């Protein structure tokens, strides 16, 4: 996580932090949707520093509304979590499901 923040700051690219668990079927479905989207793959390589976290970070900013998975947070190069970039679920602001991929593109 610290390395991802440093790379984001150095490259001036935002950090996309994907929190997931290997045994979680929702996390697996989201990973599959990400992998099958050419637009997401291109964006991940060109526009963001990507960070997949299987374990929670000790940084409380990475769980602004809870420790659920999967959740995706965006951190700008100034190391500020973007609270304005959220999913569509009011009770899980940073949750995304496979059918939400178009939102990410």
Secondary structure as the mmCIF struct_conf table of DSSP 4:
data_model
#
loop_
_struct_conf.conf_type_id
_struct_conf.id
_struct_conf.beg_label_comp_id
_struct_conf.beg_label_asym_id
_struct_conf.beg_label_seq_id
_struct_conf.end_label_comp_id
_struct_conf.end_label_asym_id
_struct_conf.end_label_seq_id
HELX_RH_AL_P HELX_RH_AL_P1 UNK A 2 UNK A 11
TURN_TY1_P TURN_TY1_P1 UNK A 12 UNK A 12
STRN STRN1 UNK A 14 UNK A 19
TURN_TY1_P TURN_TY1_P2 UNK A 22 UNK A 23
HELX_RH_AL_P HELX_RH_AL_P2 UNK A 25 UNK A 35
TURN_TY1_P TURN_TY1_P3 UNK A 36 UNK A 36
HELX_RH_AL_P HELX_RH_AL_P3 UNK A 38 UNK A 46
TURN_TY1_P TURN_TY1_P4 UNK A 47 UNK A 47
STRN STRN2 UNK A 48 UNK A 53
BEND BEND1 UNK A 54 UNK A 55
BEND BEND2 UNK A 58 UNK A 58
HELX_RH_3T_P HELX_RH_3T_P1 UNK A 60 UNK A 63
TURN_TY1_P TURN_TY1_P5 UNK A 64 UNK A 65
BEND BEND3 UNK A 67 UNK A 67
BEND BEND4 UNK A 69 UNK A 70
STRN STRN3 UNK A 71 UNK A 75
TURN_TY1_P TURN_TY1_P6 UNK A 77 UNK A 78
BEND BEND5 UNK A 79 UNK A 79
STRN STRN4 UNK A 81 UNK A 81
TURN_TY1_P TURN_TY1_P7 UNK A 83 UNK A 84
BEND BEND6 UNK A 88 UNK A 88
TURN_TY1_P TURN_TY1_P8 UNK A 90 UNK A 91
BEND BEND7 UNK A 92 UNK A 92
TURN_TY1_P TURN_TY1_P9 UNK A 93 UNK A 94
HELX_RH_3T_P HELX_RH_3T_P2 UNK A 98 UNK A 100
HELX_RH_AL_P HELX_RH_AL_P4 UNK A 101 UNK A 104
#
